[in-house]
Amino acid sequence: MRLATSLMAVFTAAILSLAASPASAQEIQPSLEDSFRLGSGSGLLCRVQARFSDPSLSSMFDRAYAIACRDAATAVGHVYAIRAGADDPVERLAPLRADTVSCEGQTSATIADVGAVAQTQCTLNSAPVGYTVYSSNDGETVYIAEGLSGYDSALRLALRSIVTDRIIPGELSIATTQMGDAAAFARVQAGTLDIDQALSEGYRRNNSGDYAEAAEFFATLLRRNEEVQDEDARERQAEYLINQALQQSNLGNFETAEATYARALAIPSASPTQLRLRRNFRALHLLNQRRFEDALVVLDEGLGASLTPGVQADAAAITEDTSYEINSGTEFARRLGGEESERLTVTERSVILDAQARQLRGSVLHQQGEDEEAVAALNRSLEEIASIRDGRVRSTARLRAHALAELAAIDEETGDYGSAEGRLRQAVVLMEMQYPLAIATSAARARLASFLARRGQTDAALALFAQVVDENRGKATVRTGLENQLQPYFELLLEQMPGNPALVEQFFLATETLVRPGVANTQAVLARELSAGEDDAARLFRQSVTLTRNVEAAQIELNRLRAAEERDAAMNARIAQLESELAELAGEQSTTQAQLSQYPRYRAVSTEALDLADVQATLRSGEAYLKLSEVAGNIYGIAITPDGAAAYRAEIDADTLNARVDTLRDSISIVEDGQRLTYPFEVGLAYQLYTEIIGPAEATLAGVDHLIFEPDGAMLRLPLNLLVRDEQAVLAYEARLQNAGNDAFDFTGVQWLGRDIDVSTAVSARNFRDARNLRPSDAAYQYLGLGQNSVPQARYQRASLDEGGALDPRCRWPLDFWGNPISASELRTVSGILGAGESRILTGDAFTDQALADRSDLHEYRILHFATHGLVTQPRPECPPRPALITSFGGGESDGLLSFGEIFDLQLDADIVILSACDTASSAGVAASIEAGLRGGESALDGLVRAFVGAGSRTVVASHWPAPDDFSATERLITGIFDGRNGDSLGAALRGSQRVLMEDPATSHPYYWAGFAIIGDAIQPVVRIN
């Protein structure tokens, strides 16, 4: 159970605006509208929004508008219609933009529907970005349109619409030739939310269960807070740190959460809000770890336990003298999306945080069987929430829904099934009203579906579960937010599948819905990188994100209007208008997603799920797709072939699987007393594991010669090809050991899974399909080898920053990490095979992070081969994770690392990237990198690998453990891939090269041959003739 109830803050209350009736674009008069759409077709989508408090307005006849486009976070331009009078409106506006832009002389231009206009070309003072001002005077009114030159088509179309007072159709686009400096334009275009707005966005995502996104917001707030030096900066920092720690805990990164909270606790505060945030975090963090007794102790302590040592607690109490503030109207100045937020006072926030603590206490008491006390605490919590604004505070919806769910569980345990169902349905309605598209709302529906299943209402339960899965298909739904609620669905499907085989399709969709926390974090980080870009993919991605938010805002308003007990004509008209807008937004989103799908950078962050038919259509004869899913401690599998599929629960639970994998990994490669050691491999355990996780699907997989494997849980840390298929081979090996003198490290004759089957590893089904369907590289050269970094002379390098962006001395990587470079011999060997005319090698001082970032020819190479060390952990748990490949040091800002973000920004057109480095596809420990997709020792596949895919690589070959040098094993393995003796495809070439090592007694241990995984498509040709 994960009681990740959100810490409370201020959220936007939607403002209901009533319209007469829906109208077509041709009928709308802009002068009578608060806002109207600008642009048609599949291009850029913008809206023109009236501004009633613009400083340019001086009379009731003046109008001002902002142009907001869905690919930008701030207004890209403004339009004015100002009544001509004693002063010149053009001159009136000039001082308002003087601090922002510098303008040159005036020229003339002609705009359709307007005629001749004056045109002034300007440049932003903050960056080399063009800014254009158009003005026209019809004698009574002066019309002015101004904004970023890159949005010239939007400026012209808005001016035409205001002058003619009708919506002018037209497709908008970004005029890249008028941008000025492209990178500078992107920074202005993307914009930034103000600090309060970003804080509200972070809380909103936390409340809705989007923990990975929330973590990104609080990390960004910490960085930005460093730039704002005022008396409240330290107080804000503490709040951001507490919330960041909560997101880390919600995602299971407990060590990192502890370290982040310690930083918050070190900041002195006696604020009522701060102390309650600290207390509630500590309780939630303990509950996430199932430490119920410890959580109860924290909740029963006074607020003084959350004080920084030496600070007095007097100011933290809510007294009679301060209680009057509850409805005083004193506000936290929060804004979100241009709307005024709920104005909660300090005291109101304190009451809500105390209600949350009381609810957490009730949840713990229920776990301990103290139901009478639990009910009292939960009811008291609901009463306290209702005391604030009559319970109408939007941000308390999830708190109320969680309390209702706890009470429903108690009702069900005591046999009051009617009350239990009523409370669960009430919780769903609450969440649908306030967070219609949120993960937390899906979780509320899934709880109700589970209840219905337990009560024997199978059809209703299946339908509701199917709805939950369907509404989360396009999201990175973090497993921790939904897995406990969806686990009964997996069991129900398996129970019903014998009588209804078609349910296997729903089973696969359910597995597609849940993603590991590391995947969600990786996608959030890559999304941030993409959103800040300057290319068309970045523009479309920002437009997609904004469309999603617009859908949610419209759905919230529609739900509220539909829930009204009495409706008048205006409300019915508004409902019809919102329904029309939602349909239009859905169409726009579909078009945008279709355009985005052409970009590899977007494919790396996309969360679109495939259905079973999509996967089957991708597979060829002799192929199968095997997917494992860890759900609430159980391991589920589904084996898919072109004409069939079989779903099952594996004959092993997650804890046992983890223990088995640990044992196998420790026999392959383990560090003891500073030395890396290898022990005889546990072939019997490898066979047992095969029977437990693959055995139930063995009949479906019969005859398969290419297996695409999507791992989860502990299997992320173990290559599938080293599992053993034949028990007789295991018995023969064990019999050999009975004879004295036989080598325990000789595994020749063992029937490994990877001996006769090509194995591809898939990050996701969509990733595999995309890799297979992409056109081949157009690169002119076959091969670029990179590695053997120069040994630096400096004592430390600047490898890791703290969350505020400042260098943290504790997070520096020591010189030793650069002091043992991997030899470039394997690079030279491959280059020799392919020929000097088809290959290049960069080593030593030429192999720097700066040099790679600055190269414009990386897209000219089909194969990039990195023979260098990879860093996929952080130096200490409290340090921010920054997965990277070690390079030589360059000059200036070089840090000797090709970082996660720098990889993502490389412009590649590669069929294959080889990471012949340490642990680039494997375990990184309990405190491993979030950005590398690691949680509790999972895999770096979702980090470095996904970054290379986003950069433009179709397939990545990465190592699960440090590549061995003994017996020249790694060099022999890599050479065997390229020498053409083992087949044309990458899978056949790797397997053939591995078989040579399998059959050599000196290298038959899996340590020497099993470490490399093909992430992508193993049928990719190794060498392609240009």
Sequence and secondary structure as in RCSB ss.txt:
>XXXX:A:sequence
MRLATSLMAVFTAAILSLAASPASAQEIQPSLEDSFRLGSGSGLLCRVQARFSDPSLSSMFDRAYAIACRDAATA
VGHVYAIRAGADDPVERLAPLRADTVSCEGQTSATIADVGAVAQTQCTLNSAPVGYTVYSSNDGETVYIAEGLSG
YDSALRLALRSIVTDRIIPGELSIATTQMGDAAAFARVQAGTLDIDQALSEGYRRNNSGDYAEAAEFFATLLRRN
EEVQDEDARERQAEYLINQALQQSNLGNFETAEATYARALAIPSASPTQLRLRRNFRALHLLNQRRFEDALVVLD
EGLGASLTPGVQADAAAITEDTSYEINSGTEFARRLGGEESERLTVTERSVILDAQARQLRGSVLHQQGEDEEAV
AALNRSLEEIASIRDGRVRSTARLRAHALAELAAIDEETGDYGSAEGRLRQAVVLMEMQYPLAIATSAARARLAS
FLARRGQTDAALALFAQVVDENRGKATVRTGLENQLQPYFELLLEQMPGNPALVEQFFLATETLVRPGVANTQAV
LARELSAGEDDAARLFRQSVTLTRNVEAAQIELNRLRAAEERDAAMNARIAQLESELAELAGEQSTTQAQLSQYP
RYRAVSTEALDLADVQATLRSGEAYLKLSEVAGNIYGIAITPDGAAAYRAEIDADTLNARVDTLRDSISIVEDGQ
RLTYPFEVGLAYQLYTEIIGPAEATLAGVDHLIFEPDGAMLRLPLNLLVRDEQAVLAYEARLQNAGNDAFDFTGV
QWLGRDIDVSTAVSARNFRDARNLRPSDAAYQYLGLGQNSVPQARYQRASLDEGGALDPRCRWPLDFWGNPISAS
ELRTVSGILGAGESRILTGDAFTDQALADRSDLHEYRILHFATHGLVTQPRPECPPRPALITSFGGGESDGLLSF
GEIFDLQLDADIVILSACDTASSAGVAASIEAGLRGGESALDGLVRAFVGAGSRTVVASHWPAPDDFSATERLIT
GIFDGRNGDSLGAALRGSQRVLMEDPATSHPYYWAGFAIIGDAIQPVVRIN
>XXXX:A:secstr
           B       S    TTT  GGG SEEEE  TTSB EEEEE TT TT  STT EEEEEEETT SS 
 EEEEEEE  SS HHHHHHHHHTTTEEEEEEEEEEETTTEEEEEEEEEESSSSBEEEEEEEE SSEEEEEEEEGG
GHHHHHHHHHHHHHTS     B   GGGSBSHHHHHHHHH    HHHHHHHHHHHHHTT HHHHHHHHHHHHHHH
TT  STTHHHHHHHHHHHHHHHHHHTT HHHHHHHHHHHHTS    HHHHHHHHHHHHHHHHHTT HHHHHHHHH
S GGGGS TT   GGGS  HHHHGGGGS      EETTEEB    HHHHHHHHHHHHHHHHHHHHHHTT HHHHH
HHHHHHHHHHHTSGGGT GGGHHHHHHHHHHHHHHHHHTT HHHHHHHHHHHHHHHHHH TT HHHHHHHHHHHH
HHHHTT HHHHHHHHHHHHHHTTTS EEHHHHHHHHHHHHHHHHHHTTT GGGHHHHHHHHHHEE HHHHHHHHH
HHHHHHT  SHHHHHHHHHHHHHHHHHHHHHHHHHHHT SS  HHHHHHHHHHHHHHHHHHHHHHHHHHHHTT H
HHHTT      HHHHHHH  TTEEEEEEEEETTEEEEEEEETTEEEEEEEEEEHHHHHHHHHHHHHHH EEETTE
EE     HHHHHHHHHHHTGGGTTTTTT SEEEEE  GGGGGS GGGSB  HHHHHHHHHHTTSTT  TT  TT 
 BHHHHSEEEE S HHHHHHHHHS     SEEEEEEE      SSB    B TTSSB GGG  BGGGGSS   SH
HHHHHHHHH GGGEEEEEGGG BHHHHHH S GGGEEEEEEES EE B SSTTS    EEE B  STT  SEEEH
HHHHT    EEEEEE STTTTS   TTB TTTT SSS  GGGTHHHHHHHHTEEEEEEESS    GGGHHHHHHH
HHHSSTT SBHHHHHHHHHHHHHTSGGG SHHHHS EEEES TTSBSS   
